[in-house]
Amino acid sequence: MFFLYLDAAVRSVVLLALIYAAAVALTHWAVRARRIDPFGRWARVIRRLSDPVVVPLERMVIRAGASPQNAPYWLLGIVIGGGLLLLTLTQWLIGTAATMVYLSHGGPRVWIRLLVSALFTVVMTAILIRVIASWFGIGPYRSWMRPLVALTSWIIEPIRRVLPAFGPFDFSPMVAWLVLYVVRAFVLGLL
């Protein structure tokens, strides 16, 4: 029951922060686009509510070499990114706590099932990281990429040899991920 309240509280805080940041950014845009009067009631209220947050952010934006007029947009981006991160972390914590409760009441079969699922998840995550790293031109011979390549090559390389070439696109990691997804569902169904 505590976790439901925690999740609702975090979602409410993120939603309120998003509404606040969106109102600040939209008001800033409307003033700059001359859609509303900068000395009107709405603009003054938003400025009074946002100055404690936006003024320090403007200083940080200036130090980063950007225009301080973009601070409200930075605020919106920070709230969106931070909110998504906070929601993800909360969901992970709630899921971990629920898993621990489930494991405390389960026998060895539950533990084996969790271990098998975790192993599949690690390999599937390594494939995803490997693909995203290739988009940014990060080679497989970098020191931090070598473990990921070693962890995933056993399934990607055979598929790459069998799968026909599609020009510059390599679909073998996607096929490997889908194969692992299906095999994980099958193995967990047997357990």
C-alpha positions in Angstrom: 0.0 0.0 0.0 2.9 2.4 0.8 4.3 1.9 -2.7 1.0 3.0 -4.3 1.1 6.2 -2.3 4.7 6.7 -3.1 4.1 6.2 -6.9 1.1 8.6 -6.8 3.0 11.2 -4.9 6.0 11.1 -7.3 3.7 11.3 -10.3 1.9 14.3 -8.8 5.1 16.1 -8.1 6.4 15.5 -11.6 3.1 16.6 -13.1 3.0 19.8 -11.0 6.6 20.6 -12.0 5.8 20.0 -15.6 2.8 22.3 -15.5 4.9 24.9 -13.8 7.8 24.7 -16.3 5.4 24.6 -19.2 3.6 27.7 -18.0 6.9 29.5 -17.5 8.2 28.5 -21.0 4.9 29.3 -22.7 4.6 32.7 -21.0 8.2 33.5 -22.0 7.5 32.5 -25.6 4.3 34.5 -25.6 6.1 37.6 -24.3 8.9 37.3 -26.8 6.5 36.7 -29.7 4.5 39.8 -28.5 1.3 37.8 -28.0 0.9 39.0 -24.4 1.9 42.2 -22.7 5.2 41.7 -20.6 3.7 44.0 -18.0 0.3 42.4 -17.9 -1.0 40.6 -14.9 -0.3 37.1 -16.1 3.3 37.8 -17.1 4.0 39.5 -13.8 2.5 36.6 -11.8 4.5 34.1 -13.8 7.7 36.2 -13.5 7.2 36.5 -9.7 6.7 32.7 -9.4 9.5 31.7 -11.7 12.3 34.2 -10.8 13.6 32.1 -7.8 14.1 29.2 -10.2 14.9 30.9 -13.5 17.4 33.5 -12.3 19.9 30.9 -10.9 19.3 28.8 -14.0 20.1 31.9 -16.2 23.5 32.1 -14.5 24.2 28.4 -15.2 23.1 28.9 -18.8 25.5 31.9 -19.2 28.4 29.8 -17.8 27.5 27.1 -20.3 27.9 29.7 -23.1 24.2 29.9 -24.1 21.7 32.8 -24.1 20.1 33.5 -20.8 16.8 34.2 -22.6 16.6 30.4 -23.2 16.6 29.6 -19.5 12.8 28.9 -19.4 13.3 26.4 -22.2 16.2 24.8 -20.3 14.0 24.6 -17.3 11.3 22.8 -19.3 13.9 20.3 -20.6 15.4 19.7 -17.2 11.9 19.1 -15.7 11.0 16.7 -18.5 14.3 14.8 -18.3 14.5 14.8 -14.5 10.8 13.8 -14.3 11.3 10.9 -16.6 14.4 9.8 -14.6 12.6 10.2 -11.3 9.5 8.2 -12.5 11.8 5.5 -13.9 13.7 5.3 -10.7 10.5 5.1 -8.6 9.1 2.3 -10.8 12.4 0.4 -10.5 12.4 0.7 -6.7 8.8 -0.4 -6.5 9.4 -3.3 -8.8 12.5 -4.3 -6.9 10.6 -4.2 -3.6 7.8 -6.2 -5.0 10.3 -8.8 -6.4 12.0 -9.0 -2.9 8.6 -9.7 -1.3 7.8 -12.3 -3.9 11.2 -13.9 -3.5 10.9 -14.0 0.3 7.8 -16.2 0.0 9.0 -18.3 -3.0 11.1 -21.4 -3.1 14.1 -22.4 -5.2 12.0 -22.4 -8.4 11.3 -18.7 -8.0 15.0 -17.9 -7.5 16.0 -19.9 -10.5 13.3 -18.2 -12.6 14.6 -14.8 -11.5 18.2 -15.7 -12.2 17.4 -16.9 -15.7 15.3 -13.8 -16.4 18.1 -11.6 -15.1 20.7 -13.3 -17.4 18.5 -12.8 -20.4 17.9 -9.2 -19.4 21.6 -8.5 -19.1 22.4 -9.9 -22.6 19.4 -8.0 -24.2 20.5 -4.8 -22.5 24.0 -5.3 -23.7 22.7 -5.7 -27.3 20.7 -2.5 -26.9 23.7 -0.5 -25.6 25.9 -2.0 -28.4 23.5 -0.8 -31.0 23.1 2.7 -29.5 26.9 3.0 -29.2 27.2 2.2 -32.9 24.9 5.0 -33.8 27.3 7.4 -32.2 30.3 5.9 -33.9 31.7 4.2 -30.8 33.7 1.2 -32.0 33.7 -2.3 -30.5 37.3 -2.1 -29.6 36.9 0.6 -27.0 37.8 -0.6 -23.5 34.3 -0.3 -22.1 32.7 -1.8 -25.2 34.8 -5.0 -25.2 32.7 -6.7 -22.5 29.5 -5.9 -24.3 30.8 -7.3 -27.6 32.1 -10.4 -25.8 28.7 -10.8 -24.1 26.7 -10.5 -27.3 28.9 -11.8 -30.2 27.9 -15.4 -29.6 24.4 -14.6 -30.8 24.9 -11.7 -33.2 27.7 -13.1 -35.3 25.9 -16.3 -36.4 22.8 -14.3 -37.3 24.9 -11.8 -39.2 26.4 -14.6 -41.3 23.0 -16.0 -42.2 21.0 -12.7 -42.6 21.3 -11.1 -46.0 22.8 -7.6 -46.3 20.4 -4.7 -46.4 22.8 -2.0 -47.6 24.2 0.0 -44.8 21.7 -1.4 -42.3 22.6 -4.3 -40.0 19.5 -6.0 -38.6 21.3 -8.8 -36.9 21.3 -7.2 -33.4 17.5 -6.6 -33.7 17.0 -10.2 -34.8 19.2 -11.4 -32.0 17.2 -9.3 -29.5 13.9 -10.8 -30.8 15.3 -14.3 -30.6 16.4 -13.8 -27.0 13.0 -12.3 -26.2 11.2 -15.4 -27.6 13.6 -17.9 -26.0 13.3 -16.1 -22.6 9.5 -16.4 -22.7 9.8 -20.1 -23.7 12.3 -20.9 -21.0 10.5 -19.0 -18.3 7.3 -20.8 -19.4 9.0 -24.1 -18.7 10.2 -23.0 -15.3 
